[in-house]
Amino acid sequence: MGGMACLLRLLAIVGLALADRQFDSRPTLRPMNPASPPKITLHLIPASHPCRAAVEAVKAKQLEFESVILTPGEHADLVEGIYGEGCRTVPGMLVDGEPVHTTSAINRRLEQIAPEPSFYPAPIADAVAAAEAWGDSELQPLGRILPWGAMYFRPDCFATYGGGEALDPAGTDYAIRWIRAAWKYNGVSAVAIATALESLPALLDHADGFVAAGLIGGATPTAADLQILSTLRLLMTLGDLTELIEVHDCGAAARRLLPGYDGSIPPGAFPAGWVRAD
Ligand SMILES: N[C@@H](CCC(=O)N[C@@H](CS)C(=O)NCC(=O)O)C(=O)O
């Protein structure tokens, strides 16, 4: 596929094809929980780690769902129109038309609809909820800074986050405009990138503590798994960070839960010395 075609694919102009590939809506098993499942619709954008978390959450509950892939940049107004004032982020979930907004709210609503397998197992429910909240507030923002940060140095890799290939020069020019806009929108700067990279080793150690405590990395995903491991797996698409993350128990858990993840930026994108292992 040519570079520009790959790019257009990322921008969700062929959103449904992308939805099939990136956010596979088929449950792993036949729906069995509950007896008459509600109609679930997810509003998503391509390559978003919270969106991937929501998709995996619905699949873990073995529920059928429909994906609506929105165009990044245009999605915020649309999402606010559906989910209410101030609700401008994805993912959002409609359950028989009832709006449920943010990954944490989605996890909790799914738990009511289909209690098994539990995202908040009884003996560790509070600790899982606290780990989930930590993942949301402390780790998730890195998934909006570092991939966009690395893409500035390798804009030809932009379309890989939509399942495409490296861009040709014309596609790369187009991608550069999107990357600039994303920097502005997400508050990315060289200082923000360096700060995020500096914070990563301690965050990985913290997440390893959750593995040791049995809050993440087990046989069935908890709400904390979905929240934390989706971000780590996205960050592992950055060649500069793959090894750094996967030597950690939490990194190995991320690869187990999410073996495939679109996007690839070869090592060497970030300036030498910015990536720290400790
Ligand atoms: N923490 C929330 C927020 C998710 C979030 O920030 N999503 C990003 C995409 S990765 C988004 O929609 N950003 C658009 C905006 O901030 O306007 C969640 O987990 O649902």
The ligand as a Gaussian input file, in Angstrom:
#p B3LYP/6-31G(d) Opt

LIG

0 1
 N       -8.521000       9.043000      31.352000
 C       -9.610000       9.022000      30.414000
 C       -9.230000       9.864000      29.203000
 C       -8.884000       9.198000      27.920000
 C       -8.218000      10.143000      26.924000
 O       -7.610000      11.174000      27.289000
 N       -8.335000       9.812000      25.632000
 C       -7.678000      10.606000      24.609000
 C       -7.205000       9.725000      23.485000
 S       -5.871000       8.671000      24.016000
 C       -8.625000      11.629000      24.043000
 O       -9.749000      11.327000      23.706000
 N       -8.193000      12.875000      23.938000
 C       -8.983000      13.927000      23.369000
 C       -9.058000      15.144000      24.230000
 O       -8.417000      15.191000      25.286000
 O       -9.766000      16.070000      23.798000
 C      -10.000000       7.576000      30.117000
 O       -9.263000       6.667000      30.526000
 O      -11.058000       7.348000      29.534000

